[in-house]
Amino acid sequence: MYLPSFQYVAPKDTGELAALLADHGDDARILSGGTDLLVQLKNSGVKLDYVIDISGLDELSGISHDDKTGLVIGSAAKLDDIMEMPEVKEKYFALWQSIETIGARQIRTMGSLGGNICNASPAADTPPALVAFNAEVTIANGDKERNMPLVDFIQGNRKTAIKKGEYLKSISVPSPKKKSGSAYHHFRVRGGMEIAMVAAAVAVELEADNETIKDAVIALGVVAPAPINAEDAAQKLIGQKPSEDLLQKVSQACADISKPIDDFRASAEYRKEILRVLVEEAFDEAYAQVAGESK
């Protein structure tokens, strides 16, 4: 398959980007790494007049961390660069794990976090992990900006909250609490470079006794058109010490709210069963990162 004809444009700054989107928003797509977009253009029959390349914009490519304000990632920041930042693996382990699962090193070198999010594939790896950290996104339109939780940004299969003339500027992830841990688990049939069938991310914070759960977030992936923040299931953990019975109730609550599809890879019922296992495994790993630390 060949790429369709289009005009390639590489803006010099975000001001020029905003102008291009204002003029050609309905007939243009943003290119960051191209690992998703170029494949779609070859295989889906999508026709565009303009492809706007933001990969050279330093304003959108930065990655910064501050212990008080947290992690801020530009939408064009490369996945591999995010992984290489020591603070990401140390403080945002679920995010690090989710990026590690994306393709091979070549894909992560080209692909961007913003692209993985804006593509809005139900099988995307990073969104559940980011939801578990209560991440927010900043959407820009010229001099105007608006913020929203990531869980609200992705609105369905290939659907986001971005409007005409807007672009994703950055992703902000709050700094985790001191006694906290996180994990992202996914299931693939072959275990290799394949999209996930089911995924779950868990973030927990413990009380001073390093046993009782003070706060928790559970995010589910690939079991609905968009990531699910399983708030009611996570609420069952708060104020409790883990037990087999408790985790079974929590994982069942996650399965109950999931809405997986039936397809050639697996039935919906099978996905629900796998989801229960992944939620429990992700919780165990996240909890173990902080349980038993010196008080």
C-alpha positions as CSV (number, residue, x, y, z in Angstrom):
1,M,0.0,0.0,0.0
2,Y,1.1,3.5,-0.8
3,L,0.6,6.8,1.1
4,P,-2.1,9.0,-0.4
5,S,-1.1,12.4,-1.7
6,F,-1.0,15.3,0.9
7,Q,0.9,18.5,1.7
8,Y,3.5,18.1,4.4
9,V,4.0,21.1,6.7
10,A,6.4,21.5,9.6
11,P,5.6,24.6,11.6
12,K,8.5,26.4,13.2
13,D,6.6,27.2,16.5
14,T,3.3,26.6,18.2
15,G,2.1,30.0,16.9
16,E,2.4,28.7,13.3
17,L,0.9,25.4,14.4
18,A,-2.2,27.2,15.8
19,A,-2.5,29.1,12.5
20,L,-2.3,26.0,10.4
21,L,-4.9,24.2,12.5
22,A,-7.2,27.2,12.3
23,D,-7.0,27.3,8.6
24,H,-7.0,23.5,7.8
25,G,-8.3,21.8,11.0
26,D,-10.9,19.7,9.3
27,D,-8.5,18.6,6.5
28,A,-5.4,18.1,8.5
29,R,-3.9,15.6,10.9
30,I,-1.0,16.2,13.3
31,L,2.1,14.0,12.8
32,S,4.3,13.4,15.8
33,G,6.1,10.1,15.3
34,G,4.0,8.6,12.6
35,T,3.9,5.1,14.1
36,D,0.1,5.1,14.0
37,L,-0.9,7.8,11.5
38,L,1.2,6.6,8.6
39,V,-0.1,3.1,9.0
40,Q,-3.7,4.4,9.1
41,L,-3.1,6.5,5.9
42,K,-1.8,3.5,4.1
43,N,-4.4,1.0,5.1
44,S,-7.7,2.8,6.0
45,G,-8.2,4.9,2.9
46,V,-8.2,8.1,4.9
47,K,-7.5,11.1,2.7
48,L,-6.0,14.3,4.0
49,D,-5.0,17.6,2.4
50,Y,-2.3,18.4,5.1
51,V,-0.1,16.5,7.5
52,I,1.4,18.8,10.1
53,D,4.6,17.6,11.6
54,I,5.2,18.7,15.2
55,S,8.2,16.4,16.0
56,G,10.6,19.3,15.6
57,L,8.9,21.6,18.1
58,D,10.9,21.9,21.3
59,E,8.0,23.6,23.0
60,L,6.1,20.3,22.8
61,S,8.9,17.9,23.3
62,G,10.1,18.6,26.8
63,I,10.0,16.4,29.9
64,S,10.3,17.8,33.3
65,H,9.9,16.6,36.9
66,D,9.5,18.4,40.2
67,D,8.9,16.7,43.5
68,K,6.1,19.1,44.3
69,T,4.3,19.6,41.0
70,G,5.0,16.2,39.5
71,L,5.8,15.1,35.9
72,V,5.1,17.3,32.8
73,I,5.5,15.7,29.4
74,G,5.2,17.5,26.1
75,S,2.8,15.9,23.7
76,A,5.6,15.3,21.2
77,A,8.0,13.8,23.7
78,K,9.3,10.4,22.5
79,L,8.3,7.3,24.4
80,D,11.9,6.1,24.7
81,D,13.0,9.5,26.1
82,I,10.3,9.2,28.8
83,M,11.4,5.7,29.7
84,E,15.0,6.9,30.0
85,M,14.2,9.5,32.6
86,P,15.1,8.0,36.0
87,E,12.3,9.6,37.9
88,V,9.7,7.9,35.7
89,K,10.8,4.4,36.6
90,E,11.3,5.3,40.2
91,K,8.1,7.3,40.9
92,Y,5.7,6.3,38.1
93,F,6.5,2.7,37.6
94,A,3.1,1.8,36.0
95,L,3.7,4.4,33.3
96,W,7.2,3.1,32.7
97,Q,5.8,-0.5,32.4
98,S,3.1,0.6,30.0
99,I,5.6,2.3,27.7
100,E,8.0,-0.7,27.8
101,T,5.2,-2.8,26.3
102,I,4.8,-0.7,23.2
103,G,6.4,-2.3,20.2
104,A,10.1,-2.5,19.8
105,R,12.8,0.0,20.6
106,Q,12.5,1.4,17.1
107,I,8.8,2.2,17.7
108,R,9.4,3.8,21.1
109,T,12.2,5.9,19.6
110,M,9.8,7.4,17.0
111,G,6.4,7.3,18.8
112,S,5.3,10.0,21.1
113,L,3.2,9.9,24.3
114,G,0.8,12.4,22.8
115,G,0.3,10.3,19.7
116,N,-0.4,7.2,21.8
117,I,-3.1,9.2,23.7
118,C,-4.6,11.1,20.7
119,N,-4.9,8.0,18.6
120,A,-7.4,6.9,21.2
121,S,-7.2,3.3,20.5
122,P,-9.0,1.2,23.1
123,A,-5.9,-1.0,23.2
124,A,-3.4,1.8,23.8
125,D,-1.1,1.0,26.7
126,T,-0.3,4.3,28.3
127,P,-3.8,5.7,29.0
128,P,-4.7,3.2,31.7
129,A,-1.4,3.9,33.5
130,L,-1.9,7.6,33.3
131,V,-5.5,7.4,34.5
132,A,-4.2,5.5,37.6
133,F,-2.0,8.5,38.4
134,N,-4.9,11.0,37.9
135,A,-3.1,12.6,35.0
136,E,-4.4,15.7,33.3
137,V,-3.9,17.0,29.8
138,T,-3.5,20.6,28.5
139,I,-5.2,21.4,25.3
140,A,-4.2,24.6,23.4
141,N,-5.7,26.8,20.8
142,G,-3.6,29.8,20.0
143,D,-3.1,31.7,23.3
144,K,-6.0,29.8,24.9
145,E,-5.5,26.7,27.0
146,R,-7.8,24.3,28.9
147,N,-7.1,21.4,31.2
148,M,-9.1,18.2,31.8
149,P,-8.5,14.8,33.4
150,L,-7.1,12.3,30.9
151,V,-10.0,10.0,31.7
152,D,-12.4,12.6,30.2
153,F,-10.1,13.4,27.3
154,I,-10.4,10.0,25.6
155,Q,-14.1,9.8,24.8
156,G,-14.3,6.6,22.8
157,N,-12.7,4.5,20.0
158,R,-10.6,7.1,18.1
159,K,-12.5,9.9,19.7
160,T,-11.0,12.7,21.9
161,A,-12.1,16.0,23.4
162,I,-9.9,18.0,20.9
163,K,-12.0,20.5,18.9
164,K,-11.2,22.1,15.6
165,G,-8.1,24.3,15.8
166,E,-6.9,22.7,19.0
167,Y,-3.9,20.4,19.8
168,L,-2.7,18.5,22.8
169,K,0.1,20.5,24.4
170,S,1.1,18.4,27.4
171,I,0.3,15.7,29.9
172,S,0.7,16.5,33.6
173,V,1.1,13.7,36.2
174,P,0.9,14.6,39.9
175,S,3.7,13.6,42.2
176,P,2.9,10.3,43.9
177,K,2.6,10.3,47.7
178,K,5.6,9.0,49.7
179,K,4.1,5.7,50.7
180,S,2.8,4.7,47.2
181,G,3.3,2.1,44.5
182,S,1.9,1.4,41.1
183,A,1.9,-1.4,38.4
184,Y,0.6,-1.9,34.9
185,H,-0.3,-5.5,33.7
186,H,-1.5,-6.5,30.3
187,F,-2.3,-9.8,28.5
188,R,-1.4,-10.7,25.0
189,V,-1.9,-14.0,23.3
190,R,1.6,-14.3,22.0
191,G,3.3,-12.2,24.6
192,G,5.3,-10.4,21.9
193,M,4.8,-7.2,19.9
194,E,1.1,-7.4,19.8
195,I,-1.7,-5.2,21.0
196,A,-3.1,-6.1,24.4
197,M,-6.4,-8.0,24.9
198,V,-6.9,-6.8,28.4
199,A,-5.0,-4.4,30.7
200,A,-5.1,-3.0,34.2
201,A,-3.2,-0.3,36.1
202,V,-3.3,0.1,39.9
203,A,-1.8,2.8,42.1
204,V,-2.0,2.5,45.9
205,E,-1.1,4.7,48.9
206,L,-0.6,3.1,52.3
207,E,-1.1,4.5,55.8
208,A,1.9,4.9,58.2
209,D,1.6,1.3,59.3
210,N,2.6,0.2,55.7
211,E,-0.3,-2.2,55.6
212,T,-3.6,-0.4,55.6
213,I,-4.6,1.1,52.2
214,K,-5.1,4.9,52.4
215,D,-6.0,5.5,48.8
216,A,-6.2,3.6,45.5
217,V,-7.0,4.0,41.9
218,I,-7.7,1.2,39.5
219,A,-7.8,1.8,35.7
220,L,-9.0,-0.7,33.2
221,G,-7.9,-0.9,29.6
222,V,-9.0,-2.7,26.4
223,V,-12.4,-3.6,28.0
224,A,-14.3,-0.6,26.8
225,P,-14.1,2.0,24.1
226,A,-12.1,4.2,26.5
227,P,-10.1,3.6,29.7
228,I,-12.3,3.0,32.8
229,N,-11.6,4.5,36.2
230,A,-13.0,1.8,38.4
231,E,-13.7,4.1,41.3
232,D,-16.3,1.9,43.2
233,A,-13.9,-1.1,43.0
234,A,-11.0,1.0,44.3
235,Q,-13.2,2.4,47.1
236,K,-13.5,-1.2,48.5
237,L,-9.8,-1.2,49.2
238,I,-9.6,2.0,51.2
239,G,-9.2,1.6,54.9
240,Q,-8.6,-2.2,54.5
241,K,-5.6,-4.5,54.7
242,P,-5.3,-6.8,51.7
243,S,-6.8,-10.3,51.9
244,E,-7.7,-12.9,49.3
245,D,-11.4,-12.3,49.8
246,L,-11.1,-8.6,49.5
247,L,-9.1,-8.8,46.3
248,Q,-11.6,-11.2,44.8
249,K,-14.4,-8.8,45.5
250,V,-12.5,-5.9,44.0
251,S,-11.5,-7.7,40.9
252,Q,-15.1,-9.0,40.4
253,A,-16.3,-5.4,40.7
254,C,-13.9,-4.4,38.0
255,A,-15.1,-7.3,35.8
256,D,-18.7,-6.3,36.4
257,I,-18.3,-2.7,35.0
258,S,-16.1,-3.8,32.1
259,K,-17.6,-3.9,28.6
260,P,-15.2,-6.0,26.5
261,I,-15.9,-7.0,22.9
262,D,-16.2,-10.5,21.4
263,D,-13.8,-10.9,18.5
264,F,-11.5,-13.5,16.9
265,R,-8.9,-13.1,19.6
266,A,-11.1,-13.8,22.6
267,S,-14.6,-13.8,23.9
268,A,-15.9,-11.1,26.2
269,E,-16.4,-13.6,29.0
270,Y,-12.7,-14.7,28.7
271,R,-11.5,-11.1,28.8
272,K,-13.5,-10.5,32.0
273,E,-11.8,-13.5,33.6
274,I,-8.4,-12.3,32.5
275,L,-9.2,-8.9,33.8
276,R,-9.9,-10.2,37.3
277,V,-6.4,-11.9,37.3
278,L,-4.7,-8.8,36.0
279,V,-6.3,-6.5,38.6
280,E,-5.2,-8.8,41.4
281,E,-1.7,-9.1,40.0
282,A,-1.2,-5.4,39.4
283,F,-2.5,-4.7,42.9
284,D,-0.1,-7.2,44.5
285,E,2.9,-5.7,42.7
286,A,1.9,-2.1,43.5
287,Y,1.3,-3.0,47.2
288,A,4.5,-4.9,47.5
289,Q,6.5,-1.8,46.5
290,V,5.6,-0.1,49.7
291,A,4.4,-2.7,52.2
292,G,7.0,-3.8,54.7
293,E,9.1,-0.6,54.4
294,S,10.5,0.7,57.6
295,K,7.9,2.7,59.5
